[in-house]
């Protein structure tokens, strides 16, 4: 009889059966094993890094220097630079040091506008104030003298908290510490490399702006300032992430945007308990109303003109450092079917394109499911000649209609994903090989029917007309859901699925705004967010669901050159 215990104890059992080893040949040091006078981090006591009394800058320079060295692990960090020097001021010399991160600063600015004025003798630091009879200063302040006279920088700030100083240094600035002063000075010396402004890659338009956001948050805010050109544009900074301290800018127009909307966005962003934030996509998932909904509730765009248009309507825009996408909130369903090009074209052209998009949205979601439902349950809906043709093409196909459809849809998803991930010179080749050669080979091998190739191709073309990437993903998921519903219960299953989806969308909100506005609510056509695009001279109102402080966007008669104001 086979004995499991005997097998495990045998050599064969030891060879094939994994046994967890409890004895290891190495050990890890424990923090509590350090003696009180133990020395780490370049002669800095280990306890100094955790001492709560070092939250603020002290007047003793050596303590500040030790704390900075401990915080930045100066012994193992190769890019952290600390420069110690003496400041000449009249007949006195003050010890000082600066700290910065190599590669994130402009070394010439530090040398010419910080170190040179402070270290070398010149008229400013050797001027005898006592002999100046016109001087109105009754008392000498070293802090003010450093800022106003010695450092020729356009942005120099006084900081008392070490956390604020570390944020400035990590952001590409340098910090100056001086003996006897209980404050530090931070100067703007950024010089790291960044991508220049380029054309949008994912939201291409024929007629419209060709500027897209970049990864630098300050560049993005400057672009918005240049486009909107209004002093009421407010850009508030916040930091998200305990470790990453990612800079986030909340942008809105103070004289237009609803205060409650601004407060809600600020509340959600400032109450995130996370360790790090890398991209705007993560932030979008963390602040949206319904985290379980597959429908996007926040507009993510790389286009500057689209972002500026939403800001002028009364929405809130959030920019995340390191991400070339802006988050616009609230976002309703109509926003994801709209393109920034709609407002640049004549209303007749824009409405034609919008009707095509709405029709394409229905077809991309329902067409494969309708085909499966008709061929499985509702043969009477197909003309007789077409029915015989479909039956003839499917006669040699060995798979049921549901398997055949899933094979083709899965193959198309593989071709799309493969063409997207491979290097750009090979991408078009992948699409041609997958669509033509594999499709023709599948029909010749009697794996799928030719009519299904046409259905899948039309569905693919319709999905490409959806402007928003997130909504495109939503429709791709729903397409498979409706295929199963059509195979299970025919048109009844499709109707039940549409009813459940409509109920779901009616209950969905985005920052308090109904998601299906303006489809299922009373909305005027004289806005930029209406179902159909109104002529430019007729866009008199802002979207009603935003409850903006300023309801009108232009006068009742905007073309005064054509209809002069009567006297």
Helices and strands as residue ranges (DSSP letters): H 4-9, H 11-16, G 31-33, E 39-40, E 44-45, G 46-50, G 52-55, H 61-71, E 80-89, E 92-101, H 107-110, I 111-115, H 116-119, G 129-131, H 142-145, I 146-150, E 156-159, H 162-170, E 174-178, E 184-187, H 217-228, E 233-240, E 246-253, H 259-270, H 280-287, E 299-301, H 304-313, E 316-320, E 326-329, H 333-336, G 340-343, H 347-376, G 379-381, H 384-393, H 401-421, H 424-432, I 433-438, H 439-444, H 450-464, H 469-506, E 509-510, E 513-514, G 536-538, G 544-546
